[in-house]
Amino acid sequence: MKEAHHFNQSVMLHRANPLDEDALRKTLKAITVHHDVLRLIFAKDERGDLCLYNRPASIGEDQLYNLRIINLTGASTDNEHIIKHQVRELQKAMDLENGPLVQAGLFRSSEGDDLFLSIHHLAVDGISWRIILEDLASGYEQAIRGDDIALPPKTASFQTYTEQLAKYAESRRLLQQADYWRAIEQHETVALPKEQTHIDKSALKKRNTVSFTLAQQETDALLKDVHNAYNTDTQDLLLASAVLAIQQWAPQQALKIALEGHGRQSEAGHHDISRTVGWFTAIYPVLLQLEPNTWDDHHEEYMIRTLKITKDTLRRIPDKGFGYGVLKYMTPPEKAKIEFGKAPDITFNYLGQFEIANRVQTETEQLDAFTFSPLGGGEDITGTWKREQSLDISALVAEGKLTVNMTYETNRFQKETIERLSQDCQYFLRKLMNHCLSKTETEKTVSDFDDRELTEEALKNITDLLGFH
């Protein structure tokens, strides 16, 4: 890809009380020394292949991270405009061959300090950010007290994990999944509609985002209270609501979606990587075999059936999708025997919960705490990157509220279409939640049983015969 150095993940944090520069530098140094992958560089070998090199922890502090400090206190100009400009510069400042891959910007103003952190995506993923943010809060608190920073013990290194992964790529356990993934790849589905956008594409952003956010009370219910009805989890309801919205827009008998998971739950590596920073994301296709649309006569019944299909489909994916990418990119083709086709039009990613501090704090603690800044982190990824998917649906919970983002190709979909899709997704999510909250007993679905050949119809016949659900 062009501009490979501009392929990052970032976060913008806010703190009401000013940050101490020395304590911040001490914290950033401790984090980059502690987590080996943050010292990676990427260089070509004599054959021109890109290789990863881990630099020692003893390198100079300026090679561990870059911190730019901008004082906007008393500035008469638009602070937000200045911050966005500086953030763009930091996003483009990654040096893959020489480092560092950690860029930081501290923006001081009369309203408090905003701390921007950007890390190249090759070194970080969603769970990595949870680890880093925890270490930032803990490390800074220790530094400001004058203590030596002690971060939680390391888990297995990224290098150790990748070495084990290479062995897994040709293991019998993985090759047993080949039939499943081969069938998924061979199943053809209908592409999403391509719309006439009627706009000047030369002056347009290639991708745009439409979002909605649930209130804290609704989010709490989604995370905790709704799942007793069908033994579901949060991802089940989020994906089912998105599927229902898509079906309302472009009905299909089968829908293929690229699902992103954190990739850390697999036993493939046989190592604890719960506090290992790195890019572990597993991306794999999910094939949802949907029933004929019966909106008019059986609206709620159709919604619940879609939720059950979504849940049962996800539960029966081998190794939670982890093996797909290994088979595609690491297993020798003559052993995998899979003809990998075009990626799905849609990707879905539930990133989970991001909390920097406990919600209940004293007034002093609130002034000292890191919170997510509304300023945002700008463009993480270069506009020259061509994504495989034309529609990306992602969801995360931050500071107690769920936000669902729909990012789309502006030369393929009209904004009004995606706004309607987002509204429908929100509508179906609330409908599913209300239904689940109204159920007083748990109803099992086919994936709650060990028999992988059991069908929904067979389960219904059994429960009808026995007189329970």
PyMOL commands that set and color helices and strands:
alter all, ss='L'
color gray80, all
select helices_A, chain A and resi 21-34+36-39+61-64+79-91+121-123+126-144+158-168+172-175+178-186+201-203+216-225+234-249+299-315+318-329+333-336+363-368+415-438+446-448+456-466
alter helices_A, ss='H'
color red, helices_A
select strands_A, chain A and resi 8-15+40-44+50-54+66-71+102-109+112-120+207-213+254-261+282-289+346-354+371-372+391-398+401-409
alter strands_A, ss='S'
color yellow, strands_A
deselect
rebuild
show_as cartoon
